[in-house]
Amino acid sequence: MRTILQYPLLLLAWAVTRWLIVREAFHRRDWIFGDVSYYFSEIINKAHGKPALREYPEANLWILRPLSRIIDATGWPANSTYTGFVLLLDAIFLLALMRGKHWRGSWFWVLFGLVSGPIFISRLDLVPGMLVGLFAVFLVSHPRFSSFLLALATAMKLWPGVLATSLVGPARQLATWVRIGAFGVSLLALAGFTVLTQGLDRLLSPLDYQNVRGLQIESVAATPFMLMEGFKHGSYQLSYAASKSFEITGPGVAVGERVASYALYAVVLLAALEVVRRLVGRPWDPQESMALAVVLVLALLVTNKVLSPQYLTWLGPLLAVALSRSRDKILNLLAGLSVLCSYLTYLVFPKHYGDLIGGVVRFDGVVPLVTRNILLVVMLGVALTWWMRVQRSAKIRLSQGSEHASQLIDVPEGVEGGQRNRDGSPAVKNAHRF
């Protein structure tokens, strides 16, 4: 397809798909916008001196407060205002992909949003997800800004902090410390601002909240118990917990919860060990770092004892950028699986959530849930294969003494072979376009 046609076709596809999402979201208003109503009711509580959104990092309120003021000043409905804000961010991210003429990633992003359904525009999680996507966009051309975006995403949702592993390269390279330093200084500044304005307790409150969470019914670890409950009703109890999510209790659930917790700790530990390995290893490679970031996000999704439907939006922006940076066929498989998983998540929530929490667990809800969770595990295996393949490719090229050993991103306009920025990172031709 000619380049000149890509722009109008993508924008038309984006407009049509987002209209379909908005139409369904407002049709299912009570189901979809419950969290949005909760966000802004908490902002009102905050204005009256009460604690607000203690389970969320304070950085989320930096977004919600201005939106609340706009709502108060204009009289616009909260749901419409929040939807408009998310769609604006969505469009900015698409334009960032289109600006670099990265059509595969752009079309994937349009499709990913469509199959995600109304959850795409009604949760805060898409914001840090898109910040992580923009972090990947600017990782090579603007490493300091990229590191800041990752720090901001971490300040909003905590999980992106694990992706700082991908910033690490050999200790002997100045670029490594530029990336790590920019991330660390930015994160400390954001945390310091929270402490100065809200106190240390507010900085730590999201961590305290995580400690009291049980096993959510949609998590991978809960899959066998949900399946058994589908076959034999009454074996397990599903209830709305203090964690503001539906959790499962019953025989073996405590063991499943511990396994999930230990698995998550193992992911964090392995990420820390990977940091050490990278500090003493071969030159930093952007594509390998991208693959590692995808692996880490999937590992967090699979091992987390909480897997809310909006968590799938953590992965979409990162995969869109990865598709823009590489023509590796295994990425096509990952992208296809992610689209399928997002659609299955839509079938779980909001389509058939009543079949899970309505008193009797029905297979209309269990089948897409179990299938989705199995596919997430498969995706993790595929992502690990991709990451190991990229590492082997980098090792082979390095051993052959290629002058382009650090240029492993396959892009339409790309990294200039052998040329580097002052900080030691690969130089990018026409970097302003991405």
Residue pairs with C-beta under 8 A, 6 or more apart in sequence:
1 9
1 103
3 101
6 98
6 101
6 103
6 106
7 98
10 94
10 98
10 103
10 106
10 107
10 110
13 107
13 110
14 90
14 91
14 94
14 110
17 110
17 111
17 113
17 114
18 87
18 90
18 113
18 121
20 114
21 113
21 114
21 116
21 117
21 118
21 120
21 121
22 83
22 87
22 121
24 117
24 118
25 32
25 33
25 83
25 118
25 121
25 122
26 32
26 79
28 118
28 350
29 79
31 350
31 353
32 118
32 119
32 122
32 350
33 79
33 122
35 122
35 123
35 124
36 78
36 79
36 82
36 122
37 78
37 79
39 53
39 64
39 82
39 124
40 64
40 67
40 68
40 71
40 78
40 82
42 52
42 53
43 52
43 61
43 64
43 65
43 68
44 68
45 51
45 52
46 52
46 53
46 61
52 61
53 60
53 61
53 64
54 202
54 205
54 206
54 209
55 205
55 206
55 209
55 243
55 244
56 124
56 206
57 155
57 156
57 157
57 158
57 194
57 203
57 206
58 194
58 197
58 198
58 202
58 203
59 152
59 155
59 156
59 190
59 194
60 124
60 127
60 156
63 85
63 124
63 127
67 81
67 82
67 85
70 76
70 81
71 77
71 78
71 81
74 81
79 122
82 121
82 122
83 121
83 122
86 120
86 121
86 122
86 126
86 127
87 121
89 126
89 127
89 130
90 113
90 120
90 121
90 126
90 130
92 130
93 109
93 130
93 133
93 134
93 317
93 320
94 106
94 109
94 110
96 134
96 137
96 434
97 105
97 106
97 109
97 137
97 320
97 321
97 324
98 106
99 433
99 434
100 137
100 324
100 411
100 412
100 413
100 433
100 434
101 412
101 413
101 433
102 321
102 323
102 324
102 325
102 411
102 412
102 434
104 323
104 324
105 320
105 321
105 322
105 323
105 324
105 325
106 320
106 324
108 319
108 320
108 323
108 335
108 339
109 316
109 317
109 320
111 339
112 316
112 319
112 320
112 338
112 339
112 342
113 120
113 316
115 339
115 342
115 343
115 346
116 312
116 313
116 316
116 342
116 345
116 346
117 346
117 350
117 351
118 350
119 309
119 310
119 313
119 345
119 346
119 349
119 350
120 126
120 313
123 308
123 310
123 313
124 156
124 157
125 157
125 308
125 310
125 311
125 313
125 314
126 310
126 313
127 156
128 153
128 154
128 156
128 157
128 159
128 160
128 314
129 153
129 313
129 314
129 315
129 316
129 317
129 318
130 317
131 149
131 150
131 152
131 153
131 156
131 160
132 149
132 150
132 153
132 160
132 163
132 293
132 297
132 314
132 317
132 318
133 316
133 317
133 318
133 320
133 321
134 146
134 149
134 317
135 146
135 147
135 149
135 150
135 153
135 160
135 163
136 146
136 290
136 293
136 317
136 318
136 321
136 322
136 325
137 146
137 321
137 434
138 145
138 146
138 149
138 434
139 146
139 286
139 289
139 290
140 286
140 409
140 415
140 425
140 426
140 428
140 431
141 428
141 431
141 434
142 431
143 175
143 178
143 179
143 182
143 423
143 425
144 178
144 179
144 182
146 179
147 167
147 179
147 180
147 181
147 182
147 183
147 186
148 182
148 183
148 186
150 160
150 163
150 164
150 167
150 183
151 182
151 183
151 184
151 186
151 187
151 190
152 186
152 190
153 160
154 160
154 161
154 164
154 187
155 187
155 190
155 191
155 194
158 206
158 207
159 297
159 300
159 314
161 187
162 267
162 268
162 271
162 296
162 300
163 293
163 296
163 297
164 180
164 183
165 271
165 272
165 274
165 275
165 278
165 292
165 296
166 289
166 290
166 292
166 293
166 296
167 176
167 179
167 180
167 183
167 289
168 176
168 179
168 180
168 274
168 275
168 278
168 279
168 284
169 175
169 176
169 179
169 278
169 279
169 283
169 284
170 176
170 278
170 279
170 280
170 281
170 282
170 283
170 284
171 279
171 280
173 283
173 284
173 424
174 423
174 424
175 284
175 421
175 423
175 424
175 425
176 279
176 284
176 424
178 423
178 424
178 425
179 425
191 203
194 202
194 203
195 202
195 203
209 243
212 242
212 243
213 241
213 243
213 245
213 247
213 305
213 306
214 241
214 243
214 247
214 248
214 249
214 253
214 257
214 305
215 221
215 222
215 225
215 247
215 248
215 249
215 253
215 256
215 257
215 260
215 305
216 222
216 243
216 245
216 246
216 247
216 248
216 305
216 306
216 307
216 308
217 226
217 238
217 246
217 247
217 248
217 356
217 357
218 246
218 307
218 308
218 309
218 348
218 349
218 369
218 373
219 260
219 304
219 305
219 306
219 307
219 373
220 260
220 301
220 302
220 303
220 304
220 307
220 373
220 376
220 377
221 256
221 257
221 259
221 260
221 263
221 303
221 305
222 248
222 253
222 256
222 305
223 369
223 370
223 373
223 374
224 252
224 256
225 236
225 248
225 250
225 252
225 253
225 256
226 236
226 248
226 356
226 361
226 366
226 369
226 370
227 366
227 370
228 235
228 236
229 235
229 236
229 238
229 248
229 250
229 361
229 366
230 361
230 362
230 363
230 366
233 360
233 361
235 250
235 251
236 248
236 249
236 250
236 251
236 253
237 248
237 249
237 250
238 246
238 247
238 248
238 356
238 357
238 361
239 246
239 247
239 249
240 246
240 357
241 247
243 306
245 306
245 308
246 356
246 357
257 305
260 303
260 304
260 305
261 305
263 302
263 303
264 300
264 303
264 304
264 305
266 303
267 296
267 299
267 300
267 303
271 296
274 292
278 284
282 394
282 395
282 398
283 398
283 405
283 406
284 406
284 425
285 390
285 394
285 406
285 408
286 325
286 408
286 409
286 415
286 426
287 325
287 326
287 390
287 394
287 408
287 409
287 410
288 387
288 390
288 391
288 394
288 408
290 318
290 321
290 322
290 325
290 326
290 409
291 322
291 383
291 386
291 387
291 390
292 387
293 318
294 315
294 318
294 319
294 322
294 334
294 383
294 386
294 387
295 380
295 383
295 384
295 386
295 387
297 314
297 315
297 318
298 315
298 376
298 379
298 380
298 383
299 380
300 314
301 307
301 311
301 312
301 314
301 315
301 376
302 376
302 377
302 380
304 311
307 373
309 345
309 346
309 348
309 349
312 338
312 341
312 342
312 345
315 338
316 338
316 342
319 331
319 334
319 335
319 338
322 331
322 334
323 331
323 332
323 335
324 411
325 409
325 410
325 411
326 409
326 410
327 410
328 386
328 389
328 390
328 410
330 382
330 385
330 386
330 389
331 386
333 382
334 379
334 382
334 383
334 386
337 375
337 378
337 379
337 382
338 379
340 375
341 372
341 375
341 376
341 379
344 368
344 369
344 371
344 372
344 375
345 368
345 372
347 368
348 356
348 365
348 368
348 369
348 372
352 362
352 364
352 365
352 368
353 365
354 365
355 361
355 362
355 363
355 364
355 365
355 366
356 362
356 365
356 366
356 369
390 408
393 408
394 405
394 408
397 404
397 405
397 408
398 405
403 417
403 418
404 417
404 418
406 415
406 426
407 414
407 415
407 416
407 417
407 426
409 415
413 429
413 430
413 433
413 434
414 428
414 429
415 426
415 427
415 428
415 429
416 426
416 427
416 428
416 429
419 426
419 427
420 426
420 427
421 427
428 434
